[in-house]
Amino acid sequence: MKKRIVYTDEPIVIGRRVGRDILPARGGARPGAGRPPSGNKPVTLRLPPRLIAAVRRDAKRTGHTMSEFVAARLSRR
């Protein structure tokens, strides 16, 4: 016999958990979950294709990511 599934947003009260309601089929963020913050902010730039290729090539040659390479070059100034 197939189990009957009831979809609702009403809280379900579970027997021994007095005073605690559980919402069905709800997940959510949990403390400590996810990638730890790096402290860097995302930036989008529009650059000519030749410049992008040069940055990518130089970053790969030095063994850094593009972000690390550009940050190092800009901080030298």
C-alpha positions in Angstrom: 0.0 0.0 0.0 1.3 3.4 -1.0 2.0 5.9 1.8 -0.2 9.0 1.5 1.8 12.3 1.4 0.1 15.4 2.7 1.7 18.7 1.6 1.0 21.5 4.0 2.8 24.5 5.6 1.2 23.9 8.9 3.6 22.8 11.7 3.6 19.2 12.7 3.6 18.6 16.5 5.8 15.6 17.3 4.9 13.5 20.4 7.6 14.0 23.0 8.9 17.3 21.7 6.6 19.4 23.8 6.6 23.1 22.7 8.6 22.5 19.5 7.0 22.6 16.1 8.6 21.1 13.0 7.8 22.5 9.5 7.6 19.7 6.9 10.1 19.6 4.0 12.0 22.6 5.2 15.8 22.8 5.2 17.7 25.9 5.7 21.0 27.3 6.7 22.7 25.6 9.6 25.3 27.2 11.8 28.9 26.6 10.6 27.7 25.3 7.2 29.2 26.4 3.9 32.5 27.9 2.8 34.3 30.0 5.4 34.5 33.7 4.5 37.8 34.7 2.8 37.4 38.4 3.4 37.7 39.2 -0.3 34.9 40.9 -2.3 33.9 39.8 -5.8 34.7 42.2 -8.6 33.7 42.0 -12.3 35.9 43.7 -14.9 35.5 44.1 -18.7 38.9 43.7 -20.3 40.2 43.1 -23.8 40.6 39.4 -24.7 44.4 39.9 -25.2 44.8 41.3 -21.7 42.8 38.5 -20.2 44.9 35.9 -22.0 48.1 37.6 -20.8 46.9 37.8 -17.2 45.8 34.1 -17.3 49.1 33.0 -18.9 51.3 34.9 -16.3 49.2 33.7 -13.4 49.5 30.1 -14.6 53.3 30.5 -15.1 53.7 31.8 -11.5 51.5 29.1 -10.0 48.8 31.6 -8.7 45.2 32.1 -9.4 44.2 35.1 -11.5 42.8 36.8 -8.4 46.1 36.3 -6.5 48.2 37.4 -9.5 46.2 40.6 -10.1 46.1 41.5 -6.4 49.9 41.0 -6.1 50.5 43.2 -9.2 48.2 46.0 -8.0 49.5 46.0 -4.4 53.1 46.5 -5.8 52.2 49.9 -7.1 
